[in-house]
Amino acid sequence: MDRNVIRDIPRQIVSWYGLTAQKGITLVVVIFALAVTLFLVNVAANVSSFWSPMKAYNYALQDVGNDFFNKGFQTNSNYNEVVDIIMICFLAVTGVCIVINKLAIFIGLKLMVTIIISYLLRCTTLMVTGLPDSWDLGLRTISNTFSDLSRERGGDLIYSGHTLLVCAFAHCWSSFYLLSDSFSVHVITALCAWIVFGTIVTFIIVGRLHYTIDVLLALYITSGIWWGLDYFLIKYFEMPVFNLKFRRERLPPMIGGMQIENTHMEETPTIVVH
């Protein structure tokens, strides 16, 4: 491969994403904050698992959502593996589609900030209330509070971390044109994303990996944060957002509209008819 081509790759990447020093620093800070948040939420989940009521003396709570699909408890199932496989594939595909998009920085920042806020809220809900484990196969964390990443961990309830992640990634599909500028493709891919979301949460409820209320809370909170961020993104980013320029001073809509109108009037030639 020509050396000039290799040298041009970083320049093309910077041009494709519209990278600046300010955006790069912001991205690094947000990624670091996300890593710290993931560590904290894992510690909070281990603490919640340790303080969850003993299964021998506390039965799982009645769950209408689970009862709708099946009767009784799941004593032998692989729902945990199914949920993880579908979720990892969905997140990977979405991640690739975000990376190849010109709006990758904007989409990535919004996605990561949504996950950070949602997980920090989950840290508080995990720590303050202990519920009987919903999953018969869930194991109680009794050691390695800061490092245990067991997939079989039980008792980390209120609210579902899996649902939180999948919901945030599904919103990417319904809020942005990830694959094409075609509206039809956008609608179809968004519907497919939410079908995947519905499939995952159904397996979570059927397998009693979480109570139905955990899934609903994750959906409500994550969606609320995602839509709530729109106000701040519009406030601090130039419109249209694909310019990806941080605002120094917000321009009121009326003044902005007048400036645009005056600009058009100045550019419009005057024709004099004799």
ABEGO torsion letter per residue (X at the ends): XBAAAAAAAAAAAAAAAGBBAAAAAAAAAAAAAAAAAAAAAAAAAAAAAAABBBAAABBBBBBAAAAAABBEBBABBAAAAAAAAAAAAAAAAAAAAAAABAAAAAAAAAAAAAAAAAAAAAAAAAAABBBBBABAABBBBABGAAABABAABBGBBOBBAAAAAAAAAAAAAAABBAABABAAAAAAAAAAAAAAAAAAAAAAAAAGABBAAAAAAAAAAAAAAAAAAAAAAAAABBOBAAAGBBBABBBBAAAAAAAAAAAAAAABBBBBBX
